[in-house]
Amino acid sequence: RIQQKLPSFLSPLNMVIDESVAVAYYLNEIINKFSAGALHKTFFCYSHMEAVHGAIKLARHYMKRKEQHYNGNVLLYDPSDYYRQYFNPCNASMQEALIPGVKTTTGIDNLLHHLGGNQYRITIISLHDLPGSEYESFCRYCNDNGIIKILDISRVRQLNREAVERSLIDRFEVICWGEALTDHQLPFGAFSAM
C-alpha cells in the first residue's frame, strides 16, 4: 500500500481494510474542509470512551512537551454530567480520581470561571447537541491563551455536515467521534487531532 501510495494505518489487529481507510479519509476530509494539505489525522478506538481517553493522553503529552511546568490538569465541560462517574466514581479529590487531574463541570459559567484561573491548559467540551456561535468567545479565549480545545461529539444526538462544518472547523484542535457515526447501533470511537 505504501509503495502504491495508498492510505495505510496500523490497528491493534495489524490489518488494513478498505472500509476503515474510507472512514478515516472521510473524517479527515470533513475536518479539513475537503482542502489539500490536511491538518488533522484520525486515530481509531473501540468506543467513545476510549476516544476521549486517547484525546486526553495525546493533549497532555503535547502540552507537557510545550510547557515543562504543565501539571496535567484538564477541565471537562459536560452538561449532562455523564463522564464524572467514569473519571471519578468515588468522588475522590481530583488528583486521587480514577483518571486523575480531570475536573468536570456542568455549567458554562463554571467552565469560563475555571479557565480564567490559568490552572487548566486543556479543556474538553462534551455535548449532545453540536455547538454553534455561542462558543466563539470561549474558543477565542482559549486561542488567545494557548489552551488546547477538545470537542467531544461522540454521543451527539444528530450529526449532519452543515452543523459539523459550522461547529468544528477552525475551532478545536481535537475532535472525538463515537457511536453517533453508527446511528448508535455499534461501538465506535475515533479522535482526530492536528
N, CA, C and O of each residue as an XYZ file, in Angstrom:
776
protein
N       0.828     -1.202      0.000
C       0.000      0.000      0.000
C       0.866      1.256      0.000
O       0.540      2.232     -0.675
N       1.967      1.239      0.752
C       2.829      2.415      0.796
C       3.508      2.621     -0.555
O       3.566      3.742     -1.061
N       4.022      1.538     -1.137
C       4.659      1.653     -2.444
C       3.679      2.128     -3.509
O       4.066      2.824     -4.448
N       2.405      1.751     -3.363
C       1.386      2.162     -4.330
C       0.771      3.512     -3.966
O      -0.127      3.998     -4.654
N       1.262      4.116     -2.876
C       0.777      5.409     -2.376
C      -0.716      5.365     -2.046
O      -1.466      6.296     -2.339
N      -1.121      4.252     -1.426
C      -2.493      4.089     -0.964
C      -2.531      4.311      0.545
O      -1.531      4.070      1.222
N      -3.668      4.769      1.092
C      -3.744      5.021      2.540
C      -3.453      3.751      3.330
O      -3.825      2.649      2.926
N      -2.782      3.929      4.459
C      -2.457      2.800      5.316
C      -2.410      3.271      6.756
O      -2.053      4.419      7.022
N      -2.763      2.409      7.680
C      -2.646      2.725      9.097
C      -2.498      1.420      9.865
O      -2.774      0.346      9.330
N      -2.068      1.508     11.111
C      -1.928      0.338     11.961
C      -3.095      0.259     12.915
O      -3.556      1.286     13.413
N      -3.571     -0.915     13.175
C      -4.622     -1.127     14.161
C      -4.131     -2.198     15.124
O      -3.129     -2.856     14.843
N      -4.814     -2.393     16.260
C      -4.379     -3.440     17.181
C      -4.363     -4.821     16.530
O      -3.653     -5.717     16.986
N      -5.133     -4.991     15.481
C      -5.176     -6.275     14.793
C      -4.154     -6.339     13.668
O      -4.032     -7.362     12.995
N      -3.407     -5.231     13.459
C      -2.395     -5.144     12.419
C      -2.934     -5.490     11.040
O      -2.287     -6.192     10.263
N      -4.110     -4.996     10.752
C      -4.670     -5.219      9.429
C      -5.285     -3.935      8.913
O      -5.707     -3.077      9.689
N      -5.333     -3.811      7.613
C      -5.916     -2.649      6.981
C      -7.044     -3.135      6.085
O      -6.838     -3.979      5.213
N      -8.234     -2.597      6.306
C      -9.339     -2.943      5.421
C      -9.835     -1.669      4.755
O      -9.775     -0.585      5.336
N     -10.320     -1.811      3.545
C     -10.725     -0.651      2.754
C     -11.777      0.206      3.452
O     -11.742      1.432      3.347
N     -12.709     -0.421      4.158
C     -13.779      0.333      4.810
C     -13.230      1.239      5.912
O     -13.679      2.375      6.065
N     -12.259      0.739      6.678
C     -11.657      1.552      7.735
C     -10.892      2.730      7.154
O     -10.956      3.843      7.677
N     -10.179      2.481      6.086
C      -9.452      3.556      5.424
C     -10.437      4.609      4.912
O     -10.176      5.808      5.007
N     -11.561      4.157      4.372
C     -12.575      5.089      3.859
C     -13.143      5.958      4.981
O     -13.358      7.155      4.789
N     -13.387      5.362      6.148
C     -13.906      6.131      7.287
C     -12.891      7.173      7.719
O     -13.250      8.334      7.916
N     -11.626      6.786      7.871
C     -10.583      7.732      8.278
C     -10.473      8.863      7.256
O     -10.371     10.031      7.631
N     -10.492      8.528      5.998
C     -10.412      9.538      4.936
C     -11.597     10.506      5.022
O     -11.423     11.720      4.915
N     -12.786      9.965      5.214
C     -13.988     10.798      5.290
C     -13.931     11.756      6.483
O     -14.240     12.939      6.337
N     -13.539     11.256      7.665
C     -13.452     12.115      8.848
C     -12.418     13.226      8.642
O     -12.662     14.378      8.999
N     -11.277     12.881      8.071
C     -10.260     13.897      7.822
C     -10.736     14.921      6.804
O     -10.443     16.109      6.942
N     -11.456     14.485      5.795
C     -11.966     15.415      4.788
C     -12.985     16.382      5.395
O     -12.982     17.569      5.069
N     -13.847     15.886      6.267
C     -14.830     16.763      6.929
C     -14.101     17.847      7.718
O     -14.399     19.033      7.571
N     -13.156     17.444      8.548
C     -12.469     18.392      9.410
C     -11.626     19.373      8.607
O     -11.548     20.555      8.944
N     -11.006     18.888      7.562
C     -10.123     19.735      6.762
C     -10.846     20.460      5.636
O     -10.204     21.004      4.738
N     -12.159     20.473      5.674
C     -12.998     21.186      4.692
C     -12.664     20.778      3.257
O     -12.710     21.606      2.347
N     -12.333     19.524      3.060
C     -12.084     18.976      1.732
C     -11.006     19.758      0.989
O     -11.073     19.916     -0.230
N     -10.004     20.251      1.735
C      -8.929     21.016      1.101
C      -7.619     20.234      1.174
O      -7.450     19.328      1.990
N      -6.715     20.613      0.302
C      -5.407     19.947      0.274
C      -4.587     20.378      1.491
O      -4.884     21.393      2.121
N      -3.573     19.611      1.808
C      -2.714     19.946      2.939
C      -3.410     19.703      4.256
O      -3.448     20.591      5.108
N      -3.961     18.522      4.441
C      -4.735     18.196      5.643
C      -3.948     18.475      6.916
O      -2.755     18.185      7.000
N      -4.633     19.041      7.904
C      -4.022     19.354      9.186
C      -4.267     18.282     10.232
O      -3.449     18.104     11.134
N      -5.373     17.567     10.131
C      -5.761     16.594     11.149
C      -5.436     15.169     10.707
O      -5.403     14.855      9.517
N      -5.201     14.327     11.696
C      -5.032     12.887     11.495
C      -6.020     12.191     12.410
O      -6.283     12.666     13.515
N      -6.574     11.062     11.960
C      -7.580     10.343     12.727
C      -7.015      9.043     13.273
O      -6.325      8.305     12.570
N      -7.323      8.769     14.556
C      -6.886      7.560     15.242
C      -8.132      6.789     15.677
O      -9.034      7.356     16.295
N      -8.179      5.506     15.357
C      -9.352      4.698     15.682
C      -9.276      4.126     17.085
O      -8.194      3.837     17.597
N     -10.457      3.966     17.706
C     -10.600      3.378     19.025
C     -11.792      2.423     18.970
O     -12.453      2.298     17.939
N     -12.055      1.757     20.081
C     -13.153      0.796     20.108
C     -14.459      1.378     20.640
O     -15.514      0.764     20.481
N     -14.405      2.544     21.265
C     -15.618      3.153     21.816
C     -15.389      4.650     21.996
O     -14.265      5.141     21.890
N     -16.474      5.360     22.269
C     -16.347      6.802     22.502
C     -15.513      7.085     23.750
O     -14.784      8.076     23.802
N     -15.620      6.216     24.749
C     -14.856      6.413     25.980
C     -13.358      6.307     25.698
O     -12.570      7.107     26.203
N     -12.971      5.329     24.900
C     -11.563      5.169     24.551
C     -11.081      6.352     23.713
O      -9.925      6.761     23.827
N     -11.951      6.899     22.880
C     -11.576      8.066     22.071
C     -11.295      9.270     22.964
O     -10.320      9.989     22.743
N     -12.132      9.494     23.960
C     -11.932     10.622     24.878
C     -10.644     10.428     25.676
O      -9.868     11.369     25.839
N     -10.412      9.210     26.174
C      -9.169      8.925     26.907
C      -7.955      9.147     26.015
O      -6.968      9.740     26.451
N      -8.017      8.680     24.774
C      -6.904      8.859     23.845
C      -6.627     10.319     23.560
O      -5.472     10.739     23.491
N      -7.693     11.097     23.394
C      -7.534     12.531     23.133
C      -6.883     13.235     24.321
O      -6.028     14.101     24.138
N      -7.284     12.865     25.534
C      -6.685     13.460     26.740
C      -5.198     13.112     26.811
O      -4.370     13.983     27.077
N      -4.859     11.854     26.577
C      -3.452     11.438     26.639
C      -2.608     12.191     25.613
O      -1.515     12.664     25.922
N      -3.122     12.295     24.402
C      -2.387     12.985     23.346
C      -2.199     14.466     23.689
O      -1.105     15.007     23.527
N      -3.262     15.117     24.163
C      -3.181     16.539     24.510
C      -2.234     16.765     25.685
O      -1.457     17.720     25.673
N      -2.286     15.899     26.699
C      -1.374     16.035     27.837
C       0.083     15.892     27.395
O       0.949     16.665     27.804
N       0.329     14.907     26.570
C       1.693     14.694     26.083
C       2.197     15.918     25.323
O       3.323     16.369     25.529
N       1.349     16.449     24.444
C       1.732     17.629     23.668
C       1.991     18.825     24.588
O       2.993     19.522     24.434
N       1.090     19.059     25.539
C       1.218     20.220     26.415
C       2.446     20.097     27.309
O       3.113     21.097     27.573
N       2.756     18.900     27.776
C       3.940     18.708     28.634
C       5.218     18.997     27.851
O       6.167     19.556     28.402
N       5.251     18.627     26.585
C       6.430     18.924     25.762
C       6.521     20.416     25.474
O       7.616     20.964     25.348
N       5.373     21.070     25.370
C       5.342     22.504     25.073
C       5.657     23.335     26.309
O       6.384     24.325     26.223
N       5.112     22.936     27.466
C       5.279     23.684     28.710
C       5.713     22.717     29.812
O       4.892     21.951     30.317
N       6.969     22.743     30.181
C       7.512     21.802     31.160
C       6.796     21.869     32.508
O       6.729     20.864     33.215
N       6.265     23.026     32.872
C       5.612     23.186     34.169
C       4.154     22.720     34.159
O       3.481     22.808     35.186
N       3.655     22.230     33.029
C       2.257     21.789     32.944
C       1.991     20.669     33.943
O       2.747     19.700     34.012
N       0.914     20.803     34.716
C       0.610     19.869     35.799
C      -0.319     18.717     35.405
O      -0.622     17.870     36.247
N      -0.772     18.662     34.168
C      -1.628     17.570     33.714
C      -3.111     17.793     33.905
O      -3.910     16.944     33.509
N      -3.509     18.917     34.505
C      -4.925     19.168     34.756
C      -5.699     19.431     33.468
O      -5.224     20.098     32.549
N      -6.915     18.876     33.440
C      -7.822     19.005     32.302
C      -9.177     19.447     32.833
O      -9.651     18.928     33.844
N      -9.800     20.405     32.155
C     -11.133     20.875     32.530
C     -12.139     20.331     31.528
O     -12.003     20.547     30.324
N     -13.148     19.626     32.025
C     -14.147     18.971     31.186
C     -15.512     19.586     31.413
O     -16.080     19.484     32.500
N     -16.037     20.230     30.371
C     -17.400     20.775     30.420
C     -18.345     19.707     29.904
O     -18.298     19.339     28.730
N     -19.208     19.207     30.789
C     -20.096     18.086     30.487
C     -21.485     18.383     31.052
O     -21.794     17.972     32.171
N     -22.332     19.095     30.290
C     -23.641     19.499     30.811
C     -24.493     18.331     31.313
O     -25.284     18.506     32.240
N     -24.347     17.152     30.723
C     -25.150     16.006     31.149
C     -24.526     15.257     32.324
O     -25.122     14.305     32.827
N     -23.330     15.669     32.773
C     -22.621     15.056     33.898
C     -22.384     13.556     33.667
O     -22.389     12.769     34.613
N     -22.182     13.180     32.427
C     -22.014     11.788     32.022
C     -20.667     11.211     32.467
O     -20.611     10.095     32.983
N     -19.587     11.965     32.270
C     -18.249     11.428     32.491
C     -17.803     11.384     33.946
O     -16.876     10.645     34.275
N     -18.430     12.146     34.818
C     -17.976     12.190     36.215
C     -17.936     10.804     36.842
O     -17.000     10.478     37.572
N     -18.947      9.985     36.559
C     -18.981      8.636     37.142
C     -17.860      7.742     36.613
O     -17.485      6.777     37.279
N     -17.322      8.040     35.437
C     -16.224      7.256     34.878
C     -14.862      7.777     35.329
O     -13.961      6.991     35.623
N     -14.713      9.086     35.382
C     -13.429      9.665     35.753
C     -13.206      9.643     37.258
O     -12.076      9.487     37.721
N     -14.288      9.799     38.023
C     -14.148      9.886     39.476
C     -15.372      9.271     40.160
O     -16.164      9.994     40.765
N     -15.540      7.942     40.071
C     -16.759      7.315     40.598
C     -16.897      7.387     42.115
O     -18.010      7.284     42.629
N     -15.799      7.562     42.843
C     -15.861      7.600     44.308
C     -15.839      9.018     44.861
O     -15.743      9.207     46.074
N     -15.926     10.012     43.993
C     -15.879     11.418     44.409
C     -14.625     11.726     45.224
O     -14.685     12.454     46.214
N     -13.511     11.179     44.809
C     -12.233     11.454     45.467
C     -11.739     12.838     45.046
O     -12.363     13.497     44.215
N     -10.633     13.269     45.613
C     -10.056     14.536     45.169
C      -9.635     14.391     43.709
O      -9.472     13.278     43.208
N      -9.463     15.510     43.042
C      -9.144     15.485     41.616
C      -7.876     14.686     41.331
O      -7.812     13.983     40.322
N      -6.882     14.776     42.185
C      -5.622     14.074     41.956
C      -5.676     12.599     42.351
O      -4.788     11.831     41.980
N      -6.699     12.196     43.093
C      -6.818     10.801     43.509
C      -7.934     10.069     42.773
O      -8.273      8.941     43.132
N      -8.502     10.686     41.761
C      -9.592     10.093     40.999
C      -9.082      8.929     40.154
O      -7.874      8.752     39.991
N      -9.998      8.148     39.625
C      -9.637      7.032     38.755
C      -8.829      7.533     37.558
O      -7.823      6.925     37.193
N      -9.258      8.623     36.956
C      -8.487      9.326     35.927
C      -8.089     10.655     36.563
O      -8.875     11.601     36.552
N      -6.887     10.739     37.113
C      -6.507     11.925     37.889
C      -6.350     13.172     37.034
O      -6.038     13.110     35.845
N      -6.578     14.307     37.688
C      -6.318     15.597     37.063
C      -7.410     16.107     36.156
O      -7.202     17.085     35.438
N      -8.583     15.467     36.167
C      -9.689     15.919     35.313
C     -10.788     16.484     36.203
O     -11.354     15.774     37.034
N     -11.081     17.756     36.021
C     -12.168     18.403     36.755
C     -13.366     18.527     35.832
O     -13.244     19.041     34.720
N     -14.513     18.063     36.280
C     -15.726     18.170     35.473
C     -16.595     19.308     35.987
O     -16.634     19.594     37.184
N     -17.282     19.941     35.065
C     -18.233     20.988     35.404
C     -19.430     20.876     34.471
O     -19.291     20.499     33.308
N     -20.605     21.208     34.991
C     -21.822     21.095     34.192
C     -22.341     22.449     33.712
O     -23.247     22.501     32.880
N     -21.792     23.519     34.214
C     -22.287     24.850     33.843
C     -21.276     25.626     33.020
O     -20.080     25.602     33.310
N     -21.752     26.312     31.999
C     -20.863     27.086     31.129
C     -20.199     28.217     31.911
O     -19.049     28.560     31.638
N     -20.906     28.799     32.878
C     -20.308     29.855     33.699
C     -19.143     29.310     34.523
O     -18.116     29.975     34.661
N     -19.298     28.106     35.071
C     -18.208     27.473     35.830
C     -17.017     27.172     34.929
O     -15.865     27.320     35.336
N     -17.304     26.749     33.703
C     -16.227     26.480     32.753
C     -15.397     27.732     32.534
O     -14.170     27.689     32.632
N     -16.048     28.836     32.241
C     -15.341     30.088     31.975
C     -14.619     30.589     33.225
O     -13.518     31.133     33.126
N     -15.224     30.412     34.390
C     -14.599     30.830     35.650
C     -13.301     30.049     35.897
O     -12.269     30.638     36.219
N     -13.361     28.724     35.745
C     -12.175     27.894     35.981
C     -11.079     28.168     34.958
O      -9.895     28.131     35.294
N     -11.458     28.439     33.726
C     -10.453     28.733     32.705
C      -9.707     30.020     33.025
O      -8.514     30.143     32.747
N     -10.414     30.970     33.609
C      -9.800     32.250     33.937
C      -8.692     32.149     34.960
O      -7.849     33.043     35.031
N      -8.661     31.093     35.757
C      -7.628     30.928     36.773
C      -6.300     30.441     36.233
O      -5.330     30.371     36.988
N      -6.218     30.104     34.972
C      -4.992     29.677     34.303
C      -4.416     28.378     34.885
O      -3.228     28.102     34.722
N      -5.252     27.584     35.562
C      -4.818     26.304     36.099
C      -4.932     25.200     35.048
O      -4.261     24.172     35.149
N      -5.785     25.413     34.037
C      -6.065     24.385     33.046
C      -5.529     24.812     31.688
O      -5.818     25.910     31.214
N      -4.748     23.939     31.069
C      -4.173     24.208     29.753
C      -4.858     23.379     28.670
O      -4.592     23.550     27.481
N      -5.755     22.467     29.102
C      -6.525     21.624     28.187
C      -7.963     21.657     28.653
O      -8.238     21.527     29.846
N      -8.885     21.830     27.717
C     -10.294     21.792     28.062
C     -11.049     20.928     27.058
O     -10.718     20.886     25.873
N     -12.066     20.243     27.561
C     -12.908     19.384     26.729
C     -14.337     19.895     26.828
O     -14.838     20.181     27.916
N     -14.976     20.003     25.685
C     -16.392     20.340     25.627
C     -17.104     19.074     25.168
O     -16.880     18.621     24.046
N     -17.953     18.495     26.006
C     -18.680     17.267     25.673
C     -20.155     17.603     25.514
O     -20.806     18.055     26.456
N     -20.674     17.380     24.314
C     -22.033     17.828     24.022
C     -22.892     16.760     23.353
O     -22.394     15.885     22.645
N     -24.195     16.859     23.598
C     -25.178     16.045     22.871
C     -25.645     16.781     21.629
O     -25.965     16.157     20.617
N     -25.687     18.096     21.698
C     -26.070     18.917     20.553
C     -24.849     19.702     20.115
O     -24.100     20.216     20.946
N     -24.651     19.795     18.813
C     -23.457     20.473     18.315
C     -23.460     21.943     18.688
O     -24.502     22.596     18.632
N     -22.296     22.474     19.070
C     -22.223     23.882     19.454
C     -22.358     24.800     18.261
O     -22.038     24.426     17.133
N     -22.824     25.983     18.514
C     -22.955     26.988     17.465
C     -22.140     28.211     17.807
O     -21.069     28.107     18.405
N     -22.642     29.365     17.430
C     -21.887     30.601     17.570
C     -21.629     30.993     19.025
O     -20.716     31.776     19.289
N     -22.411     30.470     19.977
C     -22.202     30.848     21.377
C     -20.851     30.373     21.913
O     -20.432     30.820     22.981
N     -20.165     29.486     21.207
C     -18.871     29.002     21.657
C     -17.703     29.784     21.052
O     -16.542     29.487     21.331
N     -18.010     30.766     20.237
C     -16.942     31.531     19.598
C     -16.079     32.279     20.612
O     -14.855     32.286     20.487
N     -16.698     32.912     21.618
C     -15.910     33.655     22.607
C     -15.062     32.698     23.446
O     -13.922     33.023     23.779
N     -15.596     31.530     23.790
C     -14.831     30.523     24.515
C     -13.604     30.111     23.701
O     -12.490     30.068     24.223
N     -13.816     29.810     22.423
C     -12.705     29.384     21.559
C     -11.681     30.505     21.383
O     -10.476     30.251     21.360
N     -12.150     31.718     21.262
C     -11.248     32.857     21.109
C     -10.382     33.008     22.365
O      -9.179     33.249     22.263
N     -10.993     32.867     23.551
C     -10.246     32.955     24.802
C      -9.169     31.868     24.853
O      -8.021     32.145     25.199
N      -9.539     30.638     24.511
C      -8.575     29.531     24.530
C      -7.451     29.778     23.537
O      -6.285     29.542     23.851
N      -7.787     30.246     22.349
C      -6.758     30.530     21.339
C      -5.793     31.595     21.834
O      -4.580     31.465     21.671
N      -6.335     32.654     22.441
C      -5.500     33.756     22.924
C      -4.578     33.330     24.067
O      -3.525     33.932     24.279
N      -4.979     32.285     24.804
C      -4.215     31.861     25.980
C      -3.517     30.518     25.811
O      -3.019     29.960     26.788
N      -3.472     29.993     24.601
C      -2.753     28.747     24.327
C      -3.346     27.514     24.968
O      -2.621     26.575     25.297
N      -4.661     27.503     25.150
C      -5.342     26.363     25.766
C      -5.810     25.416     24.665
O      -6.452     25.846     23.707
N      -5.491     24.137     24.798
C      -5.930     23.137     23.824
C      -7.415     22.872     24.022
O      -7.879     22.674     25.144
N      -8.154     22.871     22.916
C      -9.595     22.639     22.945
C      -9.907     21.286     22.303
O      -9.516     21.016     21.167
N     -10.619     20.443     23.054
C     -11.074     19.141     22.554
C     -12.596     19.184     22.503
O     -13.244     19.538     23.488
N     -13.159     18.827     21.367
C     -14.615     18.754     21.240
C     -15.016     17.289     21.214
O     -14.600     16.535     20.334
N     -15.824     16.895     22.184
C     -16.325     15.525     22.251
C     -17.756     15.516     21.728
O     -18.688     15.917     22.425
N     -17.916     15.056     20.498
C     -19.265     14.890     19.932
C     -19.545     13.406     19.717
O     -20.333     13.025     18.850
N     -18.884     12.578     20.522
C     -19.010     11.133     20.360
C     -20.421     10.641     20.657
O     -20.824      9.585     20.170
N     -21.170     11.395     21.449
C     -22.524     10.970     21.820
C     -23.584     11.940     21.308
O     -24.711     11.947     21.804
N     -23.229     12.760     20.316
C     -24.161     13.760     19.811
C     -25.425     13.086     19.269
O     -25.359     11.985     18.723
N     -26.563     13.744     19.419
C     -27.839     13.144     19.010
C     -27.980     13.021     17.501
O     -28.428     11.995     16.989
N     -27.592     14.078     16.793
C     -27.750     14.066     15.345
C     -26.543     14.718     14.700
O     -26.097     15.781     15.132
N     -26.025     14.090     13.682
C     -24.827     14.562     13.016
C     -25.159     14.883     11.562
O     -25.624     14.018     10.819
N     -24.919     16.128     11.163
C     -25.098     16.463      9.750
C     -23.953     17.375      9.321
O     -23.337     18.053     10.143
N     -23.685     17.377      8.039
C     -22.500     18.057      7.508
C     -22.493     19.551      7.826
O     -21.464     20.090      8.236
N     -23.621     20.220      7.643
C     -23.669     21.669      7.871
C     -23.333     22.009      9.323
O     -22.551     22.922      9.585
N     -23.928     21.269     10.267
C     -23.667     21.530     11.684
C     -22.221     21.219     12.042
O     -21.602     21.948     12.816
N     -21.680     20.141     11.483
C     -20.297     19.783     11.763
C     -19.350     20.866     11.268
O     -18.456     21.294     11.999
N     -19.541     21.312     10.028
C     -18.666     22.349      9.481
C     -18.776     23.643     10.275
O     -17.763     24.284     10.555
N     -19.985     24.030     10.640
C     -20.187     25.269     11.382
C     -19.574     25.177     12.777
O     -19.091     26.177     13.308
N     -19.589     23.987     13.371
C     -19.173     23.831     14.750
C     -17.714     23.477     14.927
O     -17.099     23.881     15.913
N     -17.145     22.733     13.994
C     -15.816     22.181     14.205
C     -14.701     22.954     13.544
O     -13.633     23.141     14.125
N     -14.944     23.395     12.351
C     -13.869     23.935     11.533
C     -13.258     25.159     12.198
O     -13.968     26.074     12.615
N     -11.945     25.165     12.292
C     -11.159     26.285     12.813
C     -11.416     26.598     14.280
O     -11.071     27.688     14.737
N     -12.009     25.683     15.026
C     -12.284     25.979     16.428
C     -11.585     25.045     17.408
O     -11.114     25.500     18.450
N     -11.505     23.762     17.107
C     -10.990     22.781     18.061
C      -9.790     22.054     17.477
O      -9.746     21.755     16.284
N      -8.813     21.775     18.339
C      -7.615     21.062     17.891
C      -7.839     19.556     17.809
O      -7.209     18.876     16.999
N      -8.734     19.036     18.644
C      -9.015     17.600     18.673
C     -10.529     17.401     18.678
O     -11.248     18.100     19.393
N     -11.010     16.449     17.882
C     -12.427     16.112     17.838
C     -12.568     14.634     18.157
O     -11.897     13.800     17.549
N     -13.445     14.300     19.117
C     -13.721     12.906     19.465
C     -15.021     12.471     18.796
O     -16.069     13.091     18.977
N     -14.931     11.394     18.022
C     -16.082     10.822     17.333
C     -16.530      9.582     18.091
O     -15.755      8.996     18.847
N     -17.780      9.184     17.887
C     -18.253      7.985     18.564
C     -19.431      7.353     17.885
O     -19.565      7.400     16.662
N     -20.282      6.763     18.685
C     -21.390      5.959     18.190
C     -22.405      6.743     17.371
O     -23.236      6.141     16.690
N     -22.359      8.063     17.421
C     -23.259      8.856     16.570
C     -23.022      8.546     15.097
O     -23.941      8.643     14.284
N     -21.796      8.175     14.754
C     -21.489      7.847     13.359
C     -22.053      6.498     12.936
O     -22.136      6.215     11.741
N     -22.439      5.667     13.884
C     -23.043      4.371     13.556
C     -24.516      4.362     13.937
O     -25.113      3.298     14.099
N     -25.102      5.550     14.081
C     -26.505      5.685     14.494
C     -26.745      4.956     15.815
O     -27.825      4.415     16.051
N     -25.731      4.950     16.663
C     -25.783      4.332     17.997
C     -26.128      2.842     17.932
O     -26.724      2.296     18.860
N     -25.750      2.193     16.834
C     -26.018      0.764     16.666
C     -24.802     -0.106     16.975
O     -24.954     -1.269     17.351
N     -23.589      0.446     16.820
C     -22.362     -0.318     17.031
C     -21.371      0.493     17.850
O     -21.350      1.719     17.742
N     -20.545     -0.162     18.671
C     -19.494      0.566     19.373
C     -18.506      1.132     18.346
O     -18.088      0.434     17.422
N     -18.147      2.384     18.520
C     -17.201      3.011     17.614
C     -16.568      4.191     18.329
O     -17.231      4.873     19.111
N     -15.313      4.433     18.072
C     -14.641      5.591     18.619
C     -13.473      5.969     17.745
O     -12.826      5.111     17.144
N     -13.206      7.249     17.676
C     -12.054      7.764     16.954
C     -11.813      9.180     17.450
O     -12.728      9.837     17.947
N     -10.571      9.650     17.313
C     -10.332     11.065     17.548
C      -9.427     11.579     16.458
O      -8.511     10.896     15.999
N      -9.709     12.802     16.056
C      -8.946     13.460     15.004
C      -8.210     14.621     15.630
O      -8.810     15.440     16.326
N      -6.905     14.699     15.385
C      -6.085     15.713     16.030
C      -5.179     16.396     15.024
O      -4.806     15.815     14.004
N      -4.832     17.637     15.325
C      -3.912     18.378     14.479
C      -2.508     17.858     14.661
O      -1.578     18.357     14.028
